[in-house]
Amino acid sequence: MRSTLLPLVLFYPLAIATAAPPAESMPNIVVILADDLGYGDLGSQGAKGIKTPNLDALAREGLRFTDGHSSASVCTPTRYSMLTGQYSWRQRATGLDKGVANGDSPLLIPTDAVTLPGLLKAAGYRTGLVGKWHLGFGTSKPDYNQDLKPGPLEIGFDEFFGIPATNDRIPTVFVRDHRVVGLDPKDPIRYTYEDPGKDSPMTKQAAGRGRIGWMSGGKSAWWKDIDIADTLTGEAVKFIEKHQEKPFFLCFTPHDVHAPTIPHPRFVGTSGLGPRADMVHELDGSIGEVLKTLERLNLTKNTLVILSSDNGAYKTEEGEHRPNGPWKGEKSQLWEGGHRVPFIAKWPSRITPGSSSALVSLIDLPATAAAIVGTALPAGAAPDGFNLLALMTGKDRDKGRDHLILMSGKGDLAIRQGPWKYIPDLATANGWGSWIKPGTEAPPKPGLYHLGDDPGETKNLHASKPEVSKRLAALLAKAKTTPITRPQ
């Protein structure tokens, strides 16, 4: 069934007036969005038992934000916000105001919206997406035997290669631009996310294991789980090699380290902690290949590389290792571990290495990219994104956005401002684990935490600091009723 979106302030990217700088001064931009990578999964952020030399080098040579966030603690909403600069909960659709999208979702981004790739394409960049998409195709349930459009190419990307949703969902195929790769028309893909019944030829088994959804056909196009990372990395490298002569924007979205965790055999057992930690090693290797390609082609100096994750890790411990570092909680939750993620920016010609305690988010990327290329954003574009360029390249590194609204996997909201975190109802803080039996609902019990003094969110200060709770509750209410929160 087609999702219904609330009205969004729309503009046509190609009509945006842009005072672009000379081509030689326009940096290449590479955004690397890992999947379920926790704040504490990097050696540079305290990882124990996991070795991430390439990620650590990126942190050492770039600007490491210690208060960086996804806009939600699950992936589809974060990806939407990163590409549009708008809080996803402003839109009514599964995967935007709650949950995540399945492989049967229509396109969740309007084709006439101003987007991160659209802004850069209008400024003369070659734009490409390699990796996980998870934002739907078409205007209704997509037919994977036909052209899959509108999709990534219709919201600003020139090229796309990747997986439709997640590695635990059907269909288990790669898509290039508008078509499934390697599909035999004599063996068409049939699929559903509703139980087809015991007599149906569709099954949860696809590409060698059980998945979310039911599928039959398409066997010639099935991926091999152990090769997904290498395949996506190879495509990312080829994109850079192909477009090295002009400014390019590459959005590289690996599937690592999303479950099911099935690392390539050369990484199996390398951490001694289990398959997920081994896949962190695999991810580090993939990112290393992209960074080496930039170096080999003499592109490193004038390339902005941003590394982050779509949400926190879904595990809180693996032996002595703490995937989400010192932060409480995990993927889908409103606790910090659900949405505080690695956030690193490296741009040797403009960014001095170091660290920043500024509050920043992936939702800020469109406004920041517009500033980089000299594009004046229309008043309603990227309505919730802040421009981070001055913060990244200037001396005042600890003054970020004023506040940030965060969403759980069930669509509940919390708000951050400075060191303060306000959760309107603690019964919702556990995200997907917040199951309330009908008829047992209790009055909301707010939570207020000072993260500077209490990173583990153990001391609820709501009763002792009512004025702070009142201020943050009012700020959250205002944001929900005001369509634009970025400075105008």
N, C-alpha and C positions, 0 to 999 in steps of 0.2 A: 504494500500500500504506500502511496506517495506521501512523504512527509510534508507538513504544511509549515512554512516559515513565516514568522512575523515580519512586518515590513522592516527593511534595512535601508539606511541611507546609502544610495547607490550612485556611482559615478563611472563613466567610461574611462578606463585607464589610458587609452590612446588619445583622449582629449585633454589630458592633464597638461597644463603648461609647465614646462621644465626648462630651467636655466642650467643646463648640464655643463659641468666643467670640461675642459679639453680631454679627449679620449685617453691620452697618456697619463692623466692624473686620476682617472677613474679606477678604483681598485676592483680586482676580482673579488667576489664574495662567495664564500663557502660556508653554508650552515650545516652542521652535523647534528642531527637530532637522534640520539640513541633511544632505545626502547626499554623502559623499566630499569634504567641505570640509576643506582642510588647515589646520594651525596657522598657516602663513605666508601664507594667502590673504587676510588682513585687512590693510588699511593700518596699523592700530594694532599689528600684530604683524610689521611689516617688509615687507609686500608691495611689490614694485617692478613698475610697469607695470600694476597693477590698482588701480582706484579703488573703495573701498567706503565711501562717506560715511555711509550709514545704520548699517552695522555698526560703524564707527569712533565714531559718536555714541553708540551703545549702550555701547561699551567706555568711552568718556570719562565717560558719565553713570552708569555702573554699576561693579560690582566685577569686575575682570578676573583670572581665575585663570590663572597661567602654568604650572601643573602639573596641568591638567585632562585627564581621559582618558575615552575610551569603554571599556567593559569588554572589548571584543574589537576586532580590527582589521578586521572585516567586519560587515555591517549587521544581519542577522537576530539573531545573539546579543546584540548591543548593545541592540536594540529590546526583546528579551525581558527583559534585565536591567534596563533603564530602567523598565519597567512593573511588574516583580515585585520588584525589589530582591534578586534571587538570581542568582548566577553561572550562566550558561546551561549551562556544561559539567557541572553537576550532573545534567543531564537527558540521556537517551540518545535523540537524535532528530537527523536531518540538519537542519542549520540551528541547532542548539543546542550540541552537543558537537563539531561540525565543520561547515565549509562554510556555505552559505546555503540558504534554502528556495526552491523553485520555485513556480510558480503552481498546482501540483497538491497542495500540502501541506495536511494537515488543520490545524485550530487547534492551535497549539503552547503555548498558555497554558491550563491547566485553568480551567474556568468557576467553580470554587469557590475559586480562589486569591485572596488579598488582593492587590490591584493599586493602582497609583497612581490611575487614574480611579475605581476602586471606593471607595477611601478618601475621595476628595473628593466623590463622589456621595452617600455615606452622611452626609457632613457638610453636605449641603444645596446642593452645587454642581451647576450644569448642566455636563455634561461632553461634549466634542466632539473628534473626531479628524478632521483634514483633511489629506490627503496620502498618502504611501506607507505601506502597512500591512506587508506582507511577513511576516506571522505566521500565515497560513493561515486556512482556513474549514472548518467542518464536522468530522465525525468520521472521514472517509475522503476520497478524492479528490473535491474539490468539483465539483458540476454547476453551471456558470455560467448555465444556463437556468432554474434553480430558486432558491428561497431559499438564500442563503449564510449558514447558521447551524449551529452557533454561530460567532461572529466577534467583531468589536470591541464590539458592543452587549452581548454576553453576558459580557464581562470588565470592564464598568464604564462604557463610553461610552454616553451617551444618543443621540448622533448620529455618523454616519460618512459621509464622502465622500472617495473617493480611488482609488488604483490598487492592484490586488491584490498585486503583487510589485515588480518593477523595470520601468523603461522599456525595457529590452532583452529582456524576457521576455513571452511570451504568457500570458494573453490581454490584448490591447491595448485595454482597456475601463475605464471608470470604474464604481465601485460606490457606490450610496447606500444606507446601512443594510444591507439584506439582498439587494438586487437590482441587477443590471447596468442601467445607465442607457441608455435608448434602444434596447433590444434588440428586434428584430423576431422574434416567435416562429416565423415562417415561415422564418427563416434562423438556425437554432440554432447555438450555438457547439460545435464539436468540437475537441478538442485532445489532445496527448500530449507527453511529454518523452522518449519512446523512438521511435526511427526507425520510422515507419509503413510504410516501403517505397515504392518508386518509383511504384506504381500507386495510392497513396492520394491522395484529394483534398486532404488536409492538407499545408500547406507552411510553410516557415519565414518566408515573406513575409506580413507582417501590418501594416496601417496604413502601407503604403508602403515598408517596408524589411524586411531580414532580422532575425529575433529568435532568442532561445534558445527551443527548443521548436517544435512544429508545430501549425498551427491551420487551420481552415476555418470559414466562416460568421461571423455576428455583425457584418457589415460596417456596419450602421446604427449600431452602438454604438462603432465604432473612434474612438479619440482622434486628434487631430492633434498631432504632436510639438511643433510650434512654439507651440501654444496651451496645453500642459499647465500651465506655470507661471502663466499668467494665469487659467486656470480654477480652479486650486487656491487662488490668492491671493484671487480673488473669493469663493470659498466661505468662506474664513477670515474675511474682512471681514464677510460676511453673518452668520456665527455670532456675532461680537462685537456687531454692531448688534442682532441679534434678542434677545440675552440680556443686554444692558447693565444692566438694572434689578435683577439679582440676581447673586450671586457665580458666576463661571463659570471653568471650566478648559478651555482650548483647547490641544490638542497639535497643532501645525502642523508637518508633516513634508514639506517640499518635495522634489521629485525632483531638483532641481538640487544638485550638478553631476555627477550620475551619467552615465556613458556609455550610449547614444550622446549626445554633446554637440551638441544641435540648438537653439541659442538662437532666440528670436523675431527676425525680421528687424530690428527696431529696435535690437537689441543686437549684431548681426553686425558684426564689425570694430571694435567700440568699444575693445577692449583693445590691438589690434595684435599680440596674442600667439597667437591661435587660438581655436577654438570653446569650449574648456573655460574659458579666462579670460573670454571673452565671457559665458559662463553664470554666472560668479561675479558679473558686473555685473547679470545678470538676477536672480540670487538676492538681491543687495543691494536691487534695486528692489522685489522682492516683500516682503521684510521691512520695507522702508520704508513700504509701503502699510499693513501691519498696525500698525506703530507710529504712523503718522499717524491711523489710525482710533481708536486709543486716545486720542490727543491731542484729536481732534475731538470725541469723546464725553465729554471731561473725565474719563477713566478712568486716565490715566497714573500719577497720584500713588499710588494704592493698587492698582497692578497689579504683580505680580512677573513679570518677563520673564526667562527663562533661554534663552540661545542656546548651542548646541553642534553637534557633528557626530557621525555614527554611527561614523566611523573617519577615518583620515587620507586624504590625496589619493593617487590611483593614479599620479601623475606626480611625479618629483622635481625637474624643471626645465622651465620654459617660457621660453626666452630667458634673460634675467637674473633672471626670477622663480623663486623657490623655494617651491612650494606648501606644503611641510612645514617651512618655515623652517630653523632650524639643525639639525634633528633628522635622523638617519640613517633611511633606509628609507621604506616606502610601505605603502599598503593591503595587508592580509592578513599583514603581517610582524610579528614580535615586536620589531623595532627601534622606537625611540620614534616615528618618523614614521608608523608604522602605527596608533597609538592615542592619541598625545598630540594633542589637538584644541583648537580654540577653546572657551572655557567662560566665559561672561559672565552675571552676575546683576544685574539692575536692578530696584530697588524704592524709588522716591524717598522714600516715607514711613518706610522702615526701614533702607535700605542706604546708607551713605556711600560715594561714589565713591572708587575707588582700585584697588590691585592686591594680589594675594595669591600667595604662593609655596606655599600649602598643597596637599597631595596630595588631590585630589578626583576623583570619578567620577560618571558618569550613573547608576550603580547606586544612588547615594545619594538620588535624588529621592523615592522613596516614603517613606522615613523622615523626610526633611526636610519633605515635605508634611504628614505626620501631625503633626509638631511645630507647624507653622504653624496648623493648624486645631484643635489641642488633642486629638488622638486618641491614646489609649494603644494602641500596637501590641501585639498578642498576641505571646507569647514567640517563636514561630517565623515570624512574618511578616517580610517584607523581610530575610531572614536574613543577607545580606551587605552591607546598606546602612548607612551612617553618617549620623547627623543633622547636617546642615550649618547649621542655623538660627543657632546661636550664633556660628559662624564668620562667617556672612554679615553678621550685624547687630551683632556685638560689636567689641571693640577688638583682641583677639588673633587676627589674621587669617592668621597663618602656621602655625597648628597644625591640620592636617587629619587625615585618617584615618591610622592607624598603618602600614598596608600595603595594597597592592592587587595582585590577581592578574589577569593579562592573558592573553588567548587569541588565537592566530593563526587564519588562515583554514583551517588544517588541524587545528585542535583542540589544538595544543601550547601549553603554558603557560609563563609567566615571572612574576616577582614583583618589585615595587618596594617599597622601604622607605626613607624619607628620600631621600638622594641616590643610594642604591644600586639597581642593577638586576642581577638574576640570571637567566640563561637556562640551564636545565639541560643543554641540548645545542645547540651552535651550528649543528649540521647542520639544525636545524628553524627557525632564526631567519628565514629568507626566506619563510616561509609557503607560499603556493601555488607559489613558485619553489624550494621545498626538495625536489627530486626525488632520491631515493636509489635507485639501481639495486639490485633484489633480489640478495642474495648479496654485496653490497659494504658492508653495514652495518659501521660501526666503533664502538668503545666511545664513549660520550657524552663530548663535550668541552665542559665548562661555560664560560660566559662571565660575568664580573663586571665591572661598569663603575660608575665614580663620575661621575654625570651633571653634578655641579657643576663638576668639573674637566675633564670630557671629554664634552661634549654630543653629539659625533659618534660616540660609542661605538667608539673606535679603539684604546683601551688596555685589553686584557684583564688584570685584576688578580687573576684566580682563583689563580694560583700564588703571588703575593706576599701575598694577603690570604685565606688558607684559612679563617680563623676566621669571616670575614664570609660567605663562600660556604656554610660549614657551617650558620651560623645561618639564612640565608635558605632554604636547601634544607629545613631542618627546619620552618620556618614554612610553606612551601609544602606539604610533606607533611602537616602537621597540618590545614591548611585543607581538603585533599582528603578527609580522613577525618572531619572535624568538620562537621556540617551547618549550623552557625551561626558566623559570624565577626563579626557586629556586636556592639558592647557591649550587654550585657544589664542 
